[in-house]
Amino acid sequence: MEPKQIKEGYLVKKGTVLNSWKAVWVVLSEDGVEFYKKKTDNSPKGMIPLKGATLTSPCQDFGKRTMVFKITTEKKQDHFFQATHVEERESWVKDVNRAMTCLAGGKRFARKSTRRSIRLPDSVNLNELYLLMKDQDNGVKELKLEKEKKVYNHCFTGATAVEWLISKGKARNKPEALMLASGLMNEGFLQPAGELSKQGAEEGAQSVLLDEPDALYFFADSGFFCEGYSSDEDSILKEEFRGNIVKQGCLLKQGHKRKNWKVRKFILRDDPAYLHYYDPTKGEEYPLGSIHLRGSVVTAVEFVPDAKKYEVDGNLFEIITSDERHYFLQAAAAEERKQWIQAVQAVAKSGK
Protein backbone atom coordinates (compact mmCIF):
# COMPACT_ATOMS: atom_id res chain seq x y z
CA MET A 1 0.00 0.00 0.00
CA GLU A 2 1.30 3.45 -0.97
CA PRO A 3 2.26 5.70 1.99
CA LYS A 4 -0.51 8.23 2.58
CA GLN A 5 0.30 11.93 2.18
CA ILE A 6 -0.53 13.73 5.41
CA LYS A 7 0.52 17.35 5.08
CA GLU A 8 2.33 19.74 2.75
CA GLY A 9 3.40 23.37 2.75
CA TYR A 10 6.30 25.80 2.80
CA LEU A 11 8.91 25.62 5.56
CA VAL A 12 12.39 27.06 5.85
CA LYS A 13 15.08 24.35 6.00
CA LYS A 14 18.73 24.50 6.98
CA GLY A 15 21.06 23.05 4.36
CA THR A 16 22.63 19.71 5.31
CA VAL A 17 26.00 20.63 3.80
CA LEU A 18 25.98 24.43 3.75
CA ASN A 19 24.65 26.40 6.72
CA SER A 20 22.25 28.43 4.59
CA TRP A 21 18.51 28.44 5.30
CA LYS A 22 16.13 28.22 2.32
CA ALA A 23 12.37 28.07 1.83
CA VAL A 24 11.36 24.65 0.51
CA TRP A 25 8.11 22.82 -0.26
CA VAL A 26 7.71 20.05 2.32
CA VAL A 27 5.55 16.93 2.00
CA LEU A 28 4.91 14.72 5.04
CA SER A 29 3.80 11.15 4.36
CA GLU A 30 3.30 8.22 6.71
CA ASP A 31 6.91 7.08 6.54
CA GLY A 32 8.97 10.14 5.60
CA VAL A 33 9.41 13.84 4.92
CA GLU A 34 10.26 14.92 1.36
CA PHE A 35 11.39 18.44 0.50
CA TYR A 36 11.39 20.11 -2.92
CA LYS A 37 13.09 23.23 -4.24
CA LYS A 38 9.74 24.27 -5.78
CA LYS A 39 6.21 23.03 -5.29
CA THR A 40 5.99 22.27 -9.04
CA ASP A 41 9.14 20.07 -9.09
CA ASN A 42 8.58 16.39 -9.91
CA SER A 43 11.46 15.01 -7.88
CA PRO A 44 12.45 15.94 -4.32
CA LYS A 45 15.82 17.37 -3.26
CA GLY A 46 15.83 14.93 -0.38
CA MET A 47 13.84 12.49 1.74
CA ILE A 48 14.00 12.04 5.52
CA PRO A 49 12.90 8.57 6.70
CA LEU A 50 10.82 8.69 9.89
CA LYS A 51 11.40 5.09 11.01
CA GLY A 52 13.47 5.27 14.19
CA ALA A 53 13.63 9.08 13.97
CA THR A 54 13.16 11.51 16.87
CA LEU A 55 11.72 15.03 16.92
CA THR A 56 12.84 18.00 19.04
CA SER A 57 10.58 21.04 19.49
CA PRO A 58 11.25 23.76 20.28
CA CYS A 59 14.81 23.49 18.97
CA GLN A 60 16.86 26.34 20.42
CA ASP A 61 20.18 25.57 18.74
CA PHE A 62 20.19 28.79 16.74
CA GLY A 63 19.67 31.60 19.25
CA LYS A 64 17.58 34.28 17.60
CA ARG A 65 16.06 31.91 15.04
CA THR A 66 12.76 30.87 16.64
CA MET A 67 9.97 28.45 15.57
CA VAL A 68 12.55 25.74 14.70
CA PHE A 69 11.99 22.01 15.12
CA LYS A 70 14.51 19.22 14.50
CA ILE A 71 14.08 15.73 13.04
CA THR A 72 16.97 13.36 13.86
CA THR A 73 17.05 10.20 11.76
CA GLU A 74 17.88 6.71 13.00
CA LYS A 75 21.38 7.26 11.54
CA LYS A 76 21.75 10.41 13.71
CA GLN A 77 21.51 12.97 10.90
CA ASP A 78 19.86 16.22 12.00
CA HIS A 79 17.37 18.11 9.81
CA PHE A 80 16.24 21.56 10.95
CA PHE A 81 12.96 23.16 9.84
CA GLN A 82 11.58 26.61 10.68
CA ALA A 83 7.90 27.57 10.59
CA THR A 84 6.62 31.12 10.13
CA HIS A 85 4.50 31.23 13.31
CA VAL A 86 3.60 29.24 16.41
CA GLU A 87 0.38 27.61 15.19
CA GLU A 88 2.11 26.44 12.01
CA ARG A 89 5.00 24.89 13.95
CA GLU A 90 2.62 23.16 16.36
CA SER A 91 0.60 21.71 13.48
CA TRP A 92 3.71 20.24 11.79
CA VAL A 93 5.14 18.93 15.07
CA LYS A 94 1.87 17.23 16.01
CA ASP A 95 1.54 15.50 12.63
CA VAL A 96 5.21 14.42 12.43
CA ASN A 97 5.03 13.04 15.99
CA ARG A 98 1.83 11.17 15.19
CA ALA A 99 3.34 9.73 11.99
CA MET A 100 6.41 8.50 13.90
CA THR A 101 4.24 6.95 16.66
CA CYS A 102 2.06 5.14 14.09
CA LEU A 103 5.12 3.93 12.19
CA ALA A 104 6.72 2.58 15.37
CA GLY A 105 3.50 0.77 16.31
CA GLY A 106 2.85 -0.58 12.83
CA LYS A 107 -0.40 1.40 12.51
CA ARG A 108 -1.88 3.58 9.78
CA PHE A 109 -1.79 7.33 10.41
CA ALA A 110 -4.98 8.69 11.99
CA ARG A 111 -5.40 12.18 13.38
CA LYS A 112 -6.22 12.49 17.05
CA SER A 113 -5.49 15.12 19.63
CA THR A 114 -2.15 14.66 21.33
CA ARG A 115 -1.15 16.10 24.65
CA ARG A 116 2.33 17.51 24.80
CA SER A 117 4.10 18.47 27.97
CA ILE A 118 7.45 19.68 29.22
CA ARG A 119 7.74 18.72 32.87
CA LEU A 120 4.05 19.63 33.18
CA PRO A 121 0.95 17.56 34.00
CA ASP A 122 -0.45 15.53 31.07
CA SER A 123 -3.70 17.49 31.29
CA VAL A 124 -1.94 20.73 30.26
CA ASN A 125 -2.23 21.71 26.59
CA LEU A 126 0.11 24.69 26.12
CA ASN A 127 -1.25 25.49 22.66
CA GLU A 128 -4.81 25.84 24.01
CA LEU A 129 -3.57 27.84 26.99
CA TYR A 130 -1.68 30.20 24.68
CA LEU A 131 -4.80 30.83 22.56
CA LEU A 132 -6.81 31.64 25.73
CA MET A 133 -4.11 34.06 26.91
CA LYS A 134 -4.16 35.79 23.50
CA ASP A 135 -7.95 36.24 23.52
CA GLN A 136 -8.64 39.96 23.01
CA ASP A 137 -11.56 40.07 25.46
CA ASN A 138 -10.61 37.68 28.26
CA GLY A 139 -6.88 37.17 27.79
CA VAL A 140 -3.78 39.01 28.99
CA LYS A 141 -4.04 42.68 28.03
CA GLU A 142 -1.34 43.83 25.60
CA LEU A 143 -0.06 47.27 26.58
CA LYS A 144 2.28 50.02 25.47
CA LEU A 145 4.96 50.13 28.18
CA GLU A 146 7.89 52.47 28.58
CA LYS A 147 11.22 51.28 30.03
CA GLU A 148 14.79 52.59 29.74
CA LYS A 149 13.89 55.33 27.24
CA LYS A 150 12.21 52.81 24.94
CA VAL A 151 8.58 52.19 24.13
CA TYR A 152 7.47 48.53 23.96
CA ASN A 153 4.24 48.01 22.03
CA HIS A 154 1.89 44.98 22.36
CA CYS A 155 3.58 43.57 25.46
CA PHE A 156 2.93 42.80 29.13
CA THR A 157 4.86 42.07 32.33
CA GLY A 158 5.64 38.56 33.51
CA ALA A 159 3.76 39.34 36.74
CA THR A 160 0.60 40.11 34.71
CA ALA A 161 0.80 36.73 32.97
CA VAL A 162 1.29 34.93 36.30
CA GLU A 163 -1.67 36.76 37.87
CA TRP A 164 -3.88 35.93 34.86
CA LEU A 165 -3.07 32.20 35.13
CA ILE A 166 -4.11 32.20 38.81
CA SER A 167 -7.21 34.41 38.38
CA LYS A 168 -8.54 32.24 35.51
CA GLY A 169 -8.05 29.04 37.51
CA LYS A 170 -5.33 27.72 35.18
CA ALA A 171 -2.91 27.46 38.11
CA ARG A 172 -3.68 26.84 41.81
CA ASN A 173 -0.85 28.97 43.16
CA LYS A 174 2.11 31.12 42.18
CA PRO A 175 4.72 28.30 41.88
CA GLU A 176 2.36 26.41 39.54
CA ALA A 177 1.68 29.58 37.52
CA LEU A 178 5.43 30.24 37.21
CA MET A 179 5.95 26.66 36.00
CA LEU A 180 3.21 27.09 33.36
CA ALA A 181 4.58 30.46 32.22
CA SER A 182 8.09 28.96 31.99
CA GLY A 183 6.66 26.15 29.87
CA LEU A 184 5.11 28.70 27.52
CA MET A 185 8.50 30.46 27.31
CA ASN A 186 10.37 27.21 26.59
CA GLU A 187 7.94 26.35 23.80
CA GLY A 188 8.34 29.77 22.18
CA PHE A 189 4.76 30.94 22.81
CA LEU A 190 5.98 33.80 25.02
CA GLN A 191 9.03 35.83 23.97
CA PRO A 192 11.25 38.12 26.09
CA ALA A 193 10.86 41.80 25.15
CA GLY A 194 13.15 43.93 27.34
CA GLU A 195 16.80 43.61 28.33
CA LEU A 196 15.96 42.07 31.73
CA SER A 197 13.76 39.30 30.35
CA LYS A 198 16.18 38.60 27.44
CA GLN A 199 19.08 38.25 29.86
CA GLY A 200 16.99 35.93 32.05
CA ALA A 201 16.05 33.75 29.08
CA GLU A 202 19.71 33.41 28.04
CA GLU A 203 20.74 32.49 31.59
CA GLY A 204 17.84 30.06 32.04
CA ALA A 205 16.40 32.12 34.90
CA GLN A 206 13.08 33.03 33.31
CA SER A 207 10.97 31.29 35.98
CA VAL A 208 12.30 33.73 38.57
CA LEU A 209 12.12 36.79 36.33
CA LEU A 210 8.56 36.10 35.18
CA ASP A 211 7.36 37.54 38.49
CA GLU A 212 9.44 40.72 38.18
CA PRO A 213 7.46 43.91 37.39
CA ASP A 214 10.23 45.12 35.03
CA ALA A 215 10.47 41.87 33.03
CA LEU A 216 8.54 42.38 29.77
CA TYR A 217 7.19 39.70 27.43
CA PHE A 218 5.09 39.45 24.27
CA PHE A 219 3.05 36.83 22.42
CA ALA A 220 4.99 35.18 19.59
CA ASP A 221 2.32 36.10 17.00
CA SER A 222 1.49 39.59 18.23
CA GLY A 223 2.26 42.92 16.60
CA PHE A 224 5.12 43.55 19.06
CA PHE A 225 7.74 46.14 18.25
CA CYS A 226 10.09 48.35 20.22
CA GLU A 227 10.89 51.96 19.40
CA GLY A 228 13.28 54.50 20.86
CA TYR A 229 12.64 58.22 20.92
CA SER A 230 13.13 58.91 17.23
CA SER A 231 12.41 61.31 14.41
CA ASP A 232 8.95 61.91 12.92
CA GLU A 233 9.90 59.87 9.85
CA ASP A 234 10.69 56.81 11.97
CA SER A 235 7.44 57.23 13.86
CA ILE A 236 5.45 57.27 10.60
CA LEU A 237 7.17 54.07 9.47
CA LYS A 238 6.45 52.41 12.84
CA GLU A 239 2.78 53.33 12.47
CA GLU A 240 2.48 50.59 9.83
CA PHE A 241 3.17 47.91 12.44
CA ARG A 242 0.70 49.02 15.13
CA GLY A 243 -2.16 46.89 13.84
CA ASN A 244 -3.07 43.45 15.15
CA ILE A 245 -1.92 40.47 13.09
CA VAL A 246 -4.94 39.08 11.23
CA LYS A 247 -3.24 36.39 9.14
CA GLN A 248 0.27 35.22 8.30
CA GLY A 249 2.02 32.55 6.26
CA CYS A 250 4.00 31.86 3.10
CA LEU A 251 2.91 32.72 -0.44
CA LEU A 252 4.71 32.98 -3.77
CA LYS A 253 5.15 36.59 -4.94
CA GLN A 254 6.06 37.76 -8.42
CA GLY A 255 8.88 40.29 -8.56
CA HIS A 256 8.14 43.68 -10.10
CA LYS A 257 11.29 43.83 -12.23
CA ARG A 258 12.52 40.31 -13.01
CA LYS A 259 8.99 38.77 -12.91
CA ASN A 260 10.33 35.65 -11.17
CA TRP A 261 8.45 34.02 -8.28
CA LYS A 262 9.87 33.78 -4.77
CA VAL A 263 8.54 32.41 -1.48
CA ARG A 264 7.79 35.25 0.91
CA LYS A 265 6.36 35.33 4.41
CA PHE A 266 3.34 37.65 4.55
CA ILE A 267 1.89 39.33 7.66
CA LEU A 268 -1.52 40.97 7.33
CA ARG A 269 -2.31 43.70 9.87
CA ASP A 270 -5.42 45.76 10.46
CA ASP A 271 -5.87 49.37 11.65
CA PRO A 272 -3.79 50.51 9.83
CA ALA A 273 -4.35 48.07 6.96
CA TYR A 274 -0.98 46.76 5.74
CA LEU A 275 0.40 43.59 4.19
CA HIS A 276 4.14 43.31 4.88
CA TYR A 277 6.31 40.70 3.22
CA TYR A 278 9.62 39.26 4.37
CA ASP A 279 12.37 36.87 3.38
CA PRO A 280 11.19 33.78 5.34
CA THR A 281 14.79 32.69 5.95
CA LYS A 282 15.52 35.88 7.92
CA GLY A 283 13.98 37.71 10.86
CA GLU A 284 11.03 40.07 10.94
CA GLU A 285 12.94 43.20 11.90
CA TYR A 286 12.92 44.63 8.39
CA PRO A 287 10.27 43.76 5.77
CA LEU A 288 11.25 43.60 2.09
CA GLY A 289 8.19 45.69 1.33
CA SER A 290 4.76 46.78 2.45
CA ILE A 291 1.41 47.04 0.68
CA HIS A 292 -0.95 49.70 2.02
CA LEU A 293 -4.36 48.07 1.64
CA ARG A 294 -6.77 50.93 2.26
CA GLY A 295 -8.83 51.37 -0.89
CA SER A 296 -7.19 48.40 -2.60
CA VAL A 297 -8.94 45.72 -4.66
CA VAL A 298 -8.12 42.01 -4.39
CA THR A 299 -9.39 39.37 -6.84
CA ALA A 300 -8.67 35.83 -7.95
CA VAL A 301 -7.05 35.67 -11.39
CA GLU A 302 -6.45 32.79 -13.81
CA PHE A 303 -3.21 34.00 -15.39
CA VAL A 304 -0.45 36.56 -14.85
CA PRO A 305 1.11 38.68 -17.61
CA ASP A 306 4.81 37.92 -18.27
CA ALA A 307 4.71 34.73 -16.16
CA LYS A 308 6.53 31.60 -17.28
CA LYS A 309 4.17 28.63 -17.39
CA TYR A 310 6.40 26.28 -15.41
CA GLU A 311 6.49 28.76 -12.50
CA VAL A 312 2.72 29.05 -12.16
CA ASP A 313 0.76 26.28 -10.45
CA GLY A 314 -2.62 28.08 -10.27
CA ASN A 315 -4.37 29.60 -7.21
CA LEU A 316 -3.36 33.10 -8.29
CA PHE A 317 -4.70 36.38 -6.94
CA GLU A 318 -3.96 40.03 -7.54
CA ILE A 319 -3.91 43.08 -5.26
CA ILE A 320 -4.31 46.48 -6.93
CA THR A 321 -3.57 49.34 -4.53
CA SER A 322 -5.26 52.75 -4.51
CA ASP A 323 -2.20 54.18 -6.32
CA GLU A 324 -2.53 51.54 -9.10
CA ARG A 325 0.34 49.24 -8.10
CA HIS A 326 -0.26 45.59 -9.07
CA TYR A 327 0.91 42.67 -6.90
CA PHE A 328 0.55 39.08 -8.11
CA LEU A 329 0.53 36.33 -5.48
CA GLN A 330 0.21 32.55 -5.65
CA ALA A 331 -1.26 30.40 -2.88
CA ALA A 332 -0.47 26.71 -2.45
CA ALA A 333 -4.12 25.59 -2.66
CA ALA A 334 -7.56 26.86 -3.70
CA GLU A 335 -8.85 27.05 -0.11
CA GLU A 336 -5.76 28.97 1.00
CA ARG A 337 -6.26 31.48 -1.85
CA LYS A 338 -9.90 31.96 -0.81
CA GLN A 339 -8.91 32.58 2.83
CA TRP A 340 -6.24 35.14 1.91
CA ILE A 341 -8.60 37.01 -0.46
CA GLN A 342 -11.32 37.19 2.21
CA ALA A 343 -8.88 38.34 4.89
CA VAL A 344 -7.32 41.05 2.68
CA GLN A 345 -10.75 42.25 1.52
CA ALA A 346 -11.99 42.58 5.11
CA VAL A 347 -8.91 44.55 6.19
CA ALA A 348 -8.97 46.77 3.07
CA LYS A 349 -12.59 47.77 3.72
CA SER A 350 -12.27 48.46 7.45
CA GLY A 351 -8.64 49.62 7.68
CA LYS A 352 -7.34 53.15 7.55
Secondary structure as the mmCIF struct_conf table of DSSP 4:
data_model
#
loop_
_struct_conf.conf_type_id
_struct_conf.id
_struct_conf.beg_label_comp_id
_struct_conf.beg_label_asym_id
_struct_conf.beg_label_seq_id
_struct_conf.end_label_comp_id
_struct_conf.end_label_asym_id
_struct_conf.end_label_seq_id
HELX_LH_PP_P HELX_LH_PP_P1 GLU A 2 LYS A 4
STRN STRN1 GLN A 5 LYS A 14
BEND BEND1 THR A 16 LEU A 18
STRN STRN2 TRP A 21 SER A 29
BEND BEND2 GLU A 30 ASP A 31
STRN STRN3 GLY A 32 TYR A 36
BEND BEND3 LYS A 37 LYS A 38
TURN_TY1_P TURN_TY1_P1 LYS A 39 THR A 40
BEND BEND4 ASN A 42 SER A 43
BEND BEND5 LYS A 45 LYS A 45
STRN STRN4 GLY A 46 PRO A 49
TURN_TY1_P TURN_TY1_P2 LYS A 51 GLY A 52
STRN STRN5 THR A 54 THR A 56
BEND BEND6 SER A 57 PRO A 58
TURN_TY1_P TURN_TY1_P3 ASP A 61 LYS A 64
BEND BEND7 MET A 67 MET A 67
STRN STRN6 VAL A 68 THR A 72
TURN_TY1_P TURN_TY1_P4 GLU A 74 LYS A 75
STRN STRN7 ASP A 78 GLN A 82
BEND BEND8 THR A 84 HIS A 85
HELX_RH_AL_P HELX_RH_AL_P1 VAL A 86 ALA A 104
TURN_TY1_P TURN_TY1_P5 GLY A 105 GLY A 106
BEND BEND9 ILE A 118 LEU A 120
TURN_TY1_P TURN_TY1_P6 ASP A 122 SER A 123
HELX_RH_AL_P HELX_RH_AL_P2 LEU A 126 LYS A 134
TURN_TY1_P TURN_TY1_P7 GLN A 136 ASN A 138
BEND BEND10 GLY A 139 GLY A 139
HELX_LH_PP_P HELX_LH_PP_P2 VAL A 140 GLU A 142
STRN STRN8 LEU A 143 LYS A 147
TURN_TY1_P TURN_TY1_P8 GLU A 148 LYS A 149
STRN STRN9 LYS A 150 THR A 157
HELX_RH_AL_P HELX_RH_AL_P3 GLY A 158 SER A 167
TURN_TY1_P TURN_TY1_P9 LYS A 168 GLY A 169
BEND BEND11 LYS A 170 LYS A 170
BEND BEND12 ARG A 172 ASN A 173
HELX_RH_AL_P HELX_RH_AL_P4 LYS A 174 ASN A 186
TURN_TY1_P TURN_TY1_P10 GLU A 187 GLY A 188
BEND BEND13 PHE A 189 PHE A 189
STRN STRN10 LEU A 190 PRO A 192
BEND BEND14 GLY A 194 GLY A 194
HELX_RH_AL_P HELX_RH_AL_P5 GLU A 195 GLU A 203
TURN_TY1_P TURN_TY1_P11 GLY A 204 GLY A 204
HELX_RH_AL_P HELX_RH_AL_P6 GLN A 206 LEU A 209
TURN_TY1_P TURN_TY1_P12 LEU A 210 ASP A 211
TURN_TY1_P TURN_TY1_P13 PRO A 213 ASP A 214
STRN STRN11 LEU A 216 PHE A 219
TURN_TY1_P TURN_TY1_P14 ALA A 220 ASP A 221
BEND BEND15 SER A 222 SER A 222
STRN STRN12 PHE A 225 GLY A 228
BEND BEND16 TYR A 229 TYR A 229
HELX_RH_AL_P HELX_RH_AL_P7 ASP A 232 GLU A 239
TURN_TY1_P TURN_TY1_P15 GLU A 240 PHE A 241
BEND BEND17 GLY A 243 GLY A 243
HELX_LH_PP_P HELX_LH_PP_P3 ASN A 244 ASN A 244
STRN STRN13 ILE A 245 GLN A 254
BEND BEND18 HIS A 256 ARG A 258
STRN STRN14 TRP A 261 ARG A 269
TURN_TY1_P TURN_TY1_P16 ASP A 270 ALA A 273
STRN STRN15 TYR A 274 TYR A 278
TURN_TY1_P TURN_TY1_P17 PRO A 280 THR A 281
BEND BEND19 LYS A 282 LYS A 282
BEND BEND20 GLU A 284 TYR A 286
BEND BEND21 LEU A 288 LEU A 288
STRN STRN16 GLY A 289 HIS A 292
TURN_TY1_P TURN_TY1_P18 ARG A 294 GLY A 295
STRN STRN17 VAL A 297 VAL A 301
BEND BEND22 GLU A 302 GLU A 302
TURN_TY1_P TURN_TY1_P19 PRO A 305 ASP A 306
HELX_RH_3T_P HELX_RH_3T_P1 LYS A 309 GLU A 311
BEND BEND23 GLY A 314 GLY A 314
STRN STRN18 LEU A 316 ILE A 320
TURN_TY1_P TURN_TY1_P20 SER A 322 ASP A 323
STRN STRN19 HIS A 326 GLN A 330
BEND BEND24 ALA A 332 ALA A 333
HELX_RH_AL_P HELX_RH_AL_P8 ALA A 334 SER A 350
#
